[in-house]
Amino acid sequence: MNFLNILVTAVVVFFLLHFGKFILIPLFFSLFFYVILNSISNDLISISNKVNIKISEFSSHVILFSIFIFFVYFFFKILKANISNIIENIDLYQANLNQLLFYFSKTPLNNLFNESIIMENFNLMDIFTYVLNMVTSFAGSFSMIIFLLIFLVIEKKFFKLKISKITKNKNKLKVFSNINEDIYNYFRIKAFTSFLTGMCTFIILIFFNSDLAIAFGILSFFLNFIPYIGSLISILLPVIFSIVENFNFMYSIIIFALLFLTHLLIGNLLENRLMGKALNISPIVLLIFLSVMGKLWGISGMFLSVPIIVILIIIFNNFKQTKNIAILLSEKGDIK
């Protein structure tokens, strides 16, 4: 019976996530940003008190919110301008792609693909126009996230009051502080390593005169938040574009080697050292969850997969009936 209940619950949750994604995706993003904004605000107030500068909670939220909006707008404008410049010179890249396809058609690899089909599906103008439209449409979706985030900040004090009235159990109340702490620690480390990855990607590509150095640098920053798949995409996309851009395989091999080394040193060595036990998630569980969320919510689901599974482990761990599930989801079975 318990198994049947779990199965029915899983099916219901799956359908809710699928059909409710139009509101759940911006809501989960706004909650994620709220945790970060609130935690940074507390740090800012704590630092200001140490240097005898009084900053109210409202003022700290306004300052951080303004900085957040500015950086998102700044990245959006740069990314849009960079892609627009590429579209203006798209004929050159398309000519290089056609030449590349012609080159492969004269090799034994010509049997592996149909040139006309590839030409139809790899029209660079259509691809980059689609990407530009996707970036533009994200601006509309982001306004919904901001709208929800504002209301979450306003509701903060009332939310605490409601929770305290619902339960007096200190262990249950501690769940929220644990969620806040774990997600904030994850974000701080991930943001730092993602920034380093994005900067290194930009420097490597600008050294090889890539026209999309800025776009790939920004993309690498965001893709680094997606476990496993994000790093792979942020390596392969610049390498593939470098082949089309320069038609120089040696350049592309060097770019691949440098980007691979960057992700290896920052992602595998530095990040793992900084994370320690901060991210106590089973790799196989994370990979499965990443695939499921990617299927349900696309890139947004992949981005949110780690915060969501961290929340699930904390919640499951604080209830006797679901503690075993938390142990199964954890990396080594050691949970707080």
C-alpha positions as CSV (number, residue, x, y, z in Angstrom):
1,M,0.0,0.0,0.0
2,N,2.8,2.4,0.8
3,F,4.5,1.7,-2.5
4,L,1.1,2.3,-4.3
5,N,0.8,5.6,-2.5
6,I,4.3,6.7,-3.5
7,L,3.6,5.7,-7.1
8,V,0.3,7.6,-7.2
9,T,2.0,10.6,-5.6
10,A,4.9,10.5,-8.1
11,V,2.5,10.4,-11.1
12,V,0.4,13.3,-9.7
13,V,3.5,15.4,-9.1
14,F,4.8,14.6,-12.6
15,F,1.6,15.8,-14.2
16,L,1.5,18.9,-12.0
17,L,5.1,19.8,-12.9
18,H,4.3,19.3,-16.6
19,F,1.0,21.1,-16.9
20,G,1.8,23.8,-14.3
21,K,5.2,24.7,-15.6
22,F,4.0,28.1,-17.0
23,I,3.7,29.3,-13.4
24,L,5.9,26.9,-11.5
25,I,9.1,27.7,-13.4
26,P,9.0,31.5,-12.7
27,L,7.9,30.7,-9.1
28,F,10.8,28.3,-8.4
29,F,13.3,30.8,-10.0
30,S,11.9,33.6,-7.8
31,L,12.2,31.4,-4.7
32,F,15.7,30.6,-5.6
33,F,16.6,34.2,-6.1
34,Y,14.7,35.1,-2.9
35,V,16.9,32.8,-0.8
36,I,20.0,34.3,-2.3
37,L,18.8,37.9,-2.0
38,N,17.7,37.4,1.6
39,S,21.0,35.7,2.6
40,I,23.2,38.3,0.9
41,S,21.0,41.0,2.6
42,N,21.7,39.4,6.0
43,D,25.5,39.4,5.3
44,L,25.4,43.0,4.2
45,I,23.6,44.1,7.3
46,S,26.0,42.1,9.5
47,I,29.0,43.7,7.7
48,S,27.5,47.2,8.0
49,N,27.0,46.8,11.7
50,K,30.7,45.8,12.2
51,V,31.8,49.1,10.5
52,N,29.2,51.1,12.4
53,I,27.0,51.8,9.3
54,K,23.4,51.2,9.9
55,I,21.6,49.7,7.0
56,S,17.9,48.6,7.4
57,E,16.7,45.4,5.9
58,F,14.5,47.3,3.5
59,S,17.5,49.4,2.3
60,S,19.7,46.3,1.8
61,H,17.0,44.6,-0.2
62,V,16.6,47.7,-2.4
63,I,20.3,48.0,-3.0
64,L,20.8,44.3,-3.8
65,F,17.6,44.2,-6.0
66,S,18.9,47.2,-8.0
67,I,22.3,45.6,-8.5
68,F,20.6,42.3,-9.5
69,I,18.4,44.1,-12.1
70,F,21.3,46.1,-13.5
71,F,23.5,43.0,-14.0
72,V,20.8,41.0,-15.6
73,Y,19.9,43.9,-18.0
74,F,23.6,44.5,-18.7
75,F,24.2,40.8,-19.6
76,F,21.1,40.7,-21.7
77,K,22.0,43.8,-23.7
78,I,25.6,42.6,-24.3
79,L,24.4,39.1,-25.3
80,K,21.7,40.5,-27.7
81,A,24.2,42.9,-29.3
82,N,26.8,40.2,-29.7
83,I,24.3,37.8,-31.4
84,S,22.9,40.7,-33.6
85,N,26.5,41.4,-34.9
86,I,26.9,37.8,-35.8
87,I,23.6,37.9,-37.8
88,E,24.9,40.9,-39.8
89,N,27.9,38.8,-40.9
90,I,26.1,35.5,-41.3
91,D,26.9,35.1,-45.0
92,L,30.6,34.6,-44.2
93,Y,29.9,31.9,-41.7
94,Q,27.4,30.2,-43.9
95,A,30.0,30.2,-46.7
96,N,32.5,28.5,-44.4
97,L,29.9,26.0,-43.4
98,N,29.1,25.2,-47.0
99,Q,32.8,24.8,-47.7
100,L,33.2,22.5,-44.7
101,L,30.3,20.3,-45.9
102,F,31.8,20.2,-49.4
103,Y,35.1,19.1,-47.8
104,F,33.5,16.2,-46.0
105,S,31.6,15.2,-49.1
106,K,34.9,14.4,-50.8
107,T,36.0,12.1,-47.9
108,P,34.9,8.6,-46.9
109,L,32.6,10.3,-44.3
110,N,30.2,11.4,-47.1
111,N,28.1,8.3,-46.6
112,L,27.4,9.2,-43.0
113,F,25.2,12.2,-43.9
114,N,23.0,13.6,-46.6
115,E,24.4,17.0,-47.5
116,S,21.0,18.5,-48.6
117,I,19.4,17.5,-45.3
118,I,22.2,19.0,-43.3
119,M,22.1,22.2,-45.3
120,E,18.4,22.4,-44.7
121,N,18.7,21.9,-40.9
122,F,21.9,24.0,-40.4
123,N,20.9,27.3,-41.9
124,L,22.9,29.6,-39.7
125,M,20.5,32.6,-40.2
126,D,17.6,30.5,-38.9
127,I,19.7,29.2,-36.0
128,F,21.0,32.5,-34.8
129,T,17.6,34.2,-35.4
130,Y,16.0,31.6,-33.2
131,V,18.6,32.1,-30.5
132,L,18.1,35.9,-30.6
133,N,14.3,35.4,-30.3
134,M,14.9,33.0,-27.4
135,V,17.0,35.6,-25.6
136,T,14.4,38.3,-26.2
137,S,11.5,36.1,-25.0
138,F,13.5,35.3,-21.9
139,A,13.3,39.0,-21.0
140,G,9.5,38.7,-20.9
141,S,9.7,35.6,-18.7
142,F,12.2,37.3,-16.4
143,S,9.7,40.1,-15.7
144,M,7.4,37.5,-14.2
145,I,10.2,36.3,-12.0
146,I,10.9,39.8,-10.8
147,F,7.2,40.4,-10.2
148,L,7.0,37.3,-8.0
149,L,10.3,38.1,-6.3
150,I,9.0,41.5,-5.2
151,F,5.9,39.9,-3.6
152,L,8.1,37.3,-1.8
153,V,10.2,40.1,-0.3
154,I,7.0,42.0,0.8
155,E,5.5,38.8,2.3
156,K,8.7,37.8,4.2
157,K,7.7,39.0,7.7
158,F,4.1,37.7,7.3
159,F,5.5,34.3,6.1
160,K,7.6,34.0,9.3
161,L,4.5,34.8,11.4
162,K,2.4,32.2,9.6
163,I,5.0,29.5,10.0
164,S,5.4,30.2,13.7
165,K,1.6,29.9,14.1
166,I,1.4,26.7,12.1
167,T,4.0,24.8,14.1
168,K,5.8,25.3,17.4
169,N,8.2,22.4,16.7
170,K,11.7,23.9,16.6
171,N,13.1,21.0,14.4
172,K,10.4,21.7,11.8
173,L,11.2,25.4,11.9
174,K,14.8,24.6,11.4
175,V,14.0,23.0,8.1
176,F,13.6,26.5,6.5
177,S,16.9,27.8,7.9
178,N,18.7,24.6,6.6
179,I,17.2,25.0,3.2
180,N,18.3,28.7,3.1
181,E,21.8,27.9,4.3
182,D,22.5,24.9,2.0
183,I,21.1,26.7,-1.2
184,Y,23.0,29.9,-0.3
185,N,26.3,28.0,0.2
186,Y,25.8,26.1,-3.0
187,F,25.1,29.4,-4.9
188,R,28.1,31.2,-3.5
189,I,30.5,28.5,-4.5
190,K,28.8,27.8,-7.8
191,A,28.6,31.6,-8.7
192,F,32.4,32.0,-8.0
193,T,33.4,28.9,-10.0
194,S,31.0,29.9,-12.8
195,F,32.4,33.4,-12.9
196,L,35.9,32.0,-13.2
197,T,34.8,29.6,-16.0
198,G,33.0,32.3,-17.9
199,M,36.0,34.7,-17.7
200,C,38.5,32.0,-18.7
201,T,36.2,31.0,-21.6
202,F,36.0,34.7,-22.7
203,I,39.8,35.2,-22.5
204,I,40.6,32.0,-24.4
205,L,38.1,32.8,-27.2
206,I,39.1,36.5,-27.4
207,F,42.7,35.4,-27.8
208,F,41.6,33.5,-30.9
209,N,39.5,36.4,-32.1
210,S,36.2,34.7,-31.8
211,D,33.2,36.9,-32.7
212,L,31.1,35.2,-30.0
213,A,33.7,35.4,-27.2
214,I,31.3,37.6,-25.1
215,A,28.3,35.4,-25.7
216,F,30.1,32.2,-25.0
217,G,31.6,33.7,-21.8
218,I,28.2,34.6,-20.5
219,L,26.7,31.3,-21.7
220,S,29.5,29.4,-19.9
221,F,28.7,31.2,-16.6
222,F,25.0,30.1,-16.7
223,L,25.6,26.6,-18.1
224,N,28.0,25.9,-15.3
225,F,25.0,25.8,-13.0
226,I,23.8,22.7,-14.9
227,P,25.6,19.6,-13.6
228,Y,27.6,17.5,-16.2
229,I,25.7,18.5,-19.3
230,G,26.3,22.3,-18.9
231,S,30.1,21.9,-19.0
232,L,29.9,19.7,-22.0
233,I,27.8,22.1,-24.0
234,S,29.9,25.1,-23.0
235,I,33.0,23.3,-24.4
236,L,31.4,21.9,-27.6
237,L,29.5,25.0,-28.8
238,P,32.6,27.4,-28.9
239,V,34.7,24.6,-30.6
240,I,32.0,23.9,-33.3
241,F,31.6,27.6,-33.9
242,S,35.3,28.1,-34.2
243,I,35.4,25.5,-37.0
244,V,32.7,27.4,-38.9
245,E,34.2,30.8,-38.1
246,N,37.9,30.2,-39.0
247,F,37.8,26.9,-40.9
248,N,41.0,26.2,-39.0
249,F,41.0,22.7,-37.4
250,M,44.3,23.4,-35.5
251,Y,42.7,26.5,-33.8
252,S,39.6,24.4,-32.9
253,I,41.7,21.6,-31.4
254,I,43.7,24.1,-29.2
255,I,40.4,25.9,-28.1
256,F,39.0,22.5,-27.2
257,A,42.1,21.5,-25.2
258,L,42.2,24.9,-23.3
259,L,38.4,24.9,-22.5
260,F,38.6,21.2,-21.4
261,L,41.5,22.0,-19.1
262,T,39.7,25.1,-17.7
263,H,36.6,23.0,-16.8
264,L,38.8,20.2,-15.5
265,L,40.7,22.5,-13.1
266,I,37.8,24.8,-12.0
267,G,34.9,22.3,-12.1
268,N,36.6,19.1,-10.9
269,L,39.4,20.3,-8.7
270,L,38.6,23.8,-7.4
271,E,34.8,23.4,-7.1
272,N,35.0,20.0,-5.5
273,R,37.5,21.3,-3.0
274,L,35.3,24.3,-2.1
275,M,32.1,22.3,-2.0
276,G,33.4,19.6,0.3
277,K,30.2,18.1,1.7
278,A,28.1,21.1,0.9
279,L,26.4,19.2,-2.0
280,N,25.5,15.8,-0.5
281,I,23.7,14.3,-3.5
282,S,24.2,10.9,-5.1
283,P,25.6,11.5,-8.7
284,I,23.3,8.9,-10.2
285,V,20.3,10.4,-8.5
286,L,21.3,13.8,-9.7
287,L,21.8,12.6,-13.3
288,I,18.4,10.9,-13.3
289,F,16.7,14.0,-11.7
290,L,18.6,16.2,-14.2
291,S,17.2,14.2,-17.1
292,V,13.6,14.2,-15.8
293,M,13.6,18.0,-15.0
294,G,15.2,18.6,-18.4
295,K,12.4,16.7,-20.1
296,L,9.7,18.5,-18.1
297,W,11.1,22.1,-18.0
298,G,14.0,22.2,-20.5
299,I,17.0,24.3,-19.6
300,S,15.2,25.9,-16.7
301,G,14.5,22.5,-15.2
302,M,18.2,21.6,-15.5
303,F,19.3,24.8,-13.9
304,L,16.9,24.3,-10.9
305,S,17.6,20.6,-10.5
306,V,20.3,21.0,-7.8
307,P,18.4,23.5,-5.6
308,I,15.2,21.4,-5.8
309,I,16.9,18.1,-4.9
310,V,18.7,19.8,-2.0
311,I,15.3,21.0,-0.7
312,L,13.9,17.5,-1.1
313,I,16.7,15.9,0.9
314,I,16.3,18.4,3.7
315,I,12.6,18.0,3.9
316,F,12.7,14.2,3.7
317,N,15.4,14.1,6.3
318,N,13.2,15.9,8.8
319,F,10.3,13.5,8.7
320,K,10.6,10.0,10.2
321,Q,8.4,8.4,7.4
322,T,10.7,9.8,4.6
323,K,14.1,9.7,6.2
324,N,15.1,6.6,4.3
325,I,14.4,8.4,1.0
326,A,16.7,11.2,2.1
327,I,19.4,8.6,2.8
328,L,19.0,7.1,-0.7
329,L,19.2,10.5,-2.4
330,S,22.4,11.5,-0.5
331,E,25.9,10.7,-1.8
332,K,27.1,8.4,1.0
333,G,24.1,8.1,3.2
334,D,25.5,10.6,5.7
335,I,22.9,13.3,6.3
336,K,22.6,16.0,9.0
